[in-house]
Amino acid sequence: MDYIGLVLRGDSEFFAPLVDKYKQLAFSLALKVTRNREDAEEVAQDAFIKAYRSLEKFKGGSSFKTWFFRIVYTTAISKVRGKKREFISYEDHRLTDQVSAEVVALNKVDFSFQLKPFYPLFQALSRLTFASLTGIMAIGILLIADLFFSRYAGRSS
């Protein structure tokens, strides 16, 4: 049966047999590339979505399986490359020093005004070592602190 032709004619339910046929192989290929089960599941799902959306580009010069597996492979490679970009090296001492200085500054703030309910939170956060935080979390903490200070610093109890 020509499932691709049926899907292209508007019968999208005929894409389901293609998913059933290739889902395990797509997951296996994605797992070999990503080496992570959750990422492989995400890659396989994303690849099926990309294939469905690009089905009109499939010309039949190769088998659907070959075309689809190329999508799985490139999606998996992109996922791995994206993960590498997300990693923030602890070697960047400038960021470490800047965040550490701002955390120390938070310790010196007088929390006696309306931030008093948040004092235990800020105390707990200030005791965390930078090594236990990713750069993104540390910046997020500082942004939250800045938000609270900008809202409540000018108000008195």
N, C-alpha and C positions, 0 to 999 in steps of 0.2 A: 504494500500500500504506500502511496506517495504522501506521507504525512506533511512534508514540507509544502507541497503544492496546496494541500488542503488548508494549512495554516495561512499561507499567503493569500488564499481566496477568502479569508475571514473566519475560518473555523478554528479558532484558537485552542479549543479543547483537544485538538489532534497533536498539540505540542507535548501533552502529557506522556504519550507512549515513548517519545524521544527522551524525555527526562528519565522515565523508568528504565529505558534501555542503557543509558549512558551515565547515570548518576554514580554508580559505584566506581566505574573507571575514571570519571572526572575527579571524584574524591581521592582516589589512589594517586593519580598524577599530581594533584594539588598537594597532597601530603608529602610526596617525595620532594617537591620543590620547597614547600614552606617549613616542613619538619615540625609542624604544630597542628594538632587535631582541630582546634577551634578555627584557626586561620584557614585550614584546608576546607572546612565546611563552608566558611564564608566565601572563599574563592570559588568553590563549585557552584554555590548559589548565584554569585555574581556573574559567573561565566554563562549559566543558563539564561539569566536575564539579558546579558549582552547578546547572546546568540539569538534569542527571540526578537530583540529589537533590531538586529542586523540581518535577519533572515532573508530579506529582499536582496542583500548583497551576496548571498550564496549563489554562485553561478553554476555549480555542479561540475566544475573542472576537476575537482577531487571529491572524495566521498564526504558525506556530512560528518562522519566520525573524524576524519583528518582535519577538516575545517574547524569543527567544534573543539577538538583537542588543542589546536593552535590558540584558540581563544582562552581555554583553560590555562595553558602554559604561560601566555603573556600576562594574564590576570594574576597568576601566582607569582611571577617574577616581579610585577609591579607591587604586589603586596609585600614581598621580601624587601625590595628597595625602599618602600615607604617606611617599613619598620626600622631600617637602618637610619633613615633621616630623623625619625622620632627620638632616637637615643641621644641624650645630651651627655657629653663626656664630662666626667668629674675633673678632667685635666684642665678645664677652663677656670683658672684660679680667679680671674677678674670677676666672673659671675659669682663664684663662691664667696669671695671677699665682699662684694657688694651686698649680697643677700645676708651674709653673716652680720655685717654692720647694721643693716636695717632691722634684723631680728634683735640685736643688742639694743638698738634705739627703742624698740617696742618695750623692752624690759624696763626702761627708764621713764616711761610715760605714766603720768598720774591718772589712774582709772577711777578716780573718786566721783566723776560726773556720771552721766547717764549710761556709760559703758560698763558700769559696775557689774551688771548681770553677765557680761561677756568676759570679765576678768579671768575666771578659771580657764576658759578656753584659750585666751591669749597666753596665760602662764604655761599651760600644757604645750601649746604650739612652740613657745620659745625654748622649751627644754629639749625639743627634738633636735638631733644633730642634723647638719646639712646632708650628711651621707645617707640619712634615712628618708630624705625627700628627693624627688626628681626636681629638675629645674622648673618644670611647669607648675608643680604643686607649690613650690616656694614662692613663685611669682604670684600664683593665685591667692595665697595667704596674705601677701603684701597688698594685693589689690583689694581684698576684703577689708583688711585693716584700714586702708586708705579711705574706702567707702564709709566705714563707720566713723572715722575721725572727721571726714568732711561733713557728715550729717549731724554729729553730736558734739563736736569739739566746741562749737560756739554757744551751745546751750548750757544753762546752769540748772542744777537740781531744784 
